[in-house]
Amino acid sequence: MDKNAGLVLATERYGRGRAWKYLVNDGVLERRRDGSEAGSGGDYIVGLFKSVFLPQGYPESVSSDYLQYQFWDTLQAFSSSLSGTLATQASLKGVGVGNQEATVAAATVTWLLRDGTGMLGRILFAWRKGSKLDSEAKKWRLFADVLNDIAMFMEILAPHFPASFTLIVCTAGIFKSIVGVAGGATRAALTVHQARRDNMADISAKDGSQETLVNLAGLLVSLLLIPLVTDNPVLTLTLFFLFTILHLFANYKAVRSVIMETFNEARLSIVWQQYLKDGRILSPLEANQREPVFLQFGNTSQIKLGVRLQDVAQSPEELNLALKENNMPFLFGVRNDCICVCLGTEALVHDEIRAVCQAVCISNVLGCPTATVPTSQKPTQQRLWEMVHESHKLLDAHFSPFLKGVKAAGWDTKRTLLDWDEWRVEWKTKNS
């Protein structure tokens, strides 16, 4: 009898899935599935499904929130596919499909106008809001899906207003073009977050496969729905609202499941203010749970990052005040009810984080937008500069331990998603 019989010489594992052991049996090296003689057919099917629809190396190659996000994202895509079928049917009916009096030329013009206005909307939106999509990916992701539902609702209603049909579908086309830009860009930002092995392309490709499978399922269900909703506007609207509720709920759960480890202004403000309150550093999970995910329109922020020098100091005296007690590569000023931060050319990522923390401190002292305070109670310009100087001292005392704490809590401080403008300034101080 071979004394080495049954001796396990090596084991190997493919990610956290398939595992084998190599052992000696009658002088022959055999390869067996770890824990059993052979894998079941169910194991093979599950493994095949993972290799087709999940990134290579899953789950180690993706972020911890990947599966939960993809589940809700799949559910919202399925409901959106069904809503889109109802909207498409209404649009085709509106341009004259099934109407003998309608002309091909009129339908073609309407379709071209819708596509043309959508193209213009896509360019304008990318120009105005493209730089915001990285820093506020969750908000714009949710906004895009809400806007998509509004666009589809307009398309469903359009056939009932024939005099304004072209205007309505063109407006819906603009909305859908915005959805395309915001949805695609924020999905790319989330892919960067999910990739843990620089495998953005693989994750994006598998996301496309998942979406295709969902759309195929939606197509099959739509084939059953179309005969039921044809010439039945009440049932069409009822199903649309049910699908829309499911779509919005799934989207909300999807963005809430994302746990970003990089700081944007909202997450940094939440973590910094909690630290000032009780010295506790919030984990990425805790901060993301508190982060707002709904867009607030209008200029709601008191902080402007990366402004020009003239927004901070408009005279040599003000520049001297901005430089007073400041040895950091950024300058502060309070002007037009806003806290303006001017960034130096040599500023690093840690300097950017400190600058935003300091701006939050000044904002906390001001309390509320000064425009809402009676003129007689507004801080004087001298008092505003005193706030800036006091914030320098506060950060000198607290920022270093704060930075060490956020690193230990799992935050990525090598890069940020802070929404800095591109202005950079060089200045020199005169040696006494």
Summary of the structure (lengths in Angstrom):
residues: 432
radius of gyration: 28.6
end to end distance: 91.5
largest distance: 100.4
contacts: 1255
relative contact order: 0.09
helix: 62%
strand: 9%
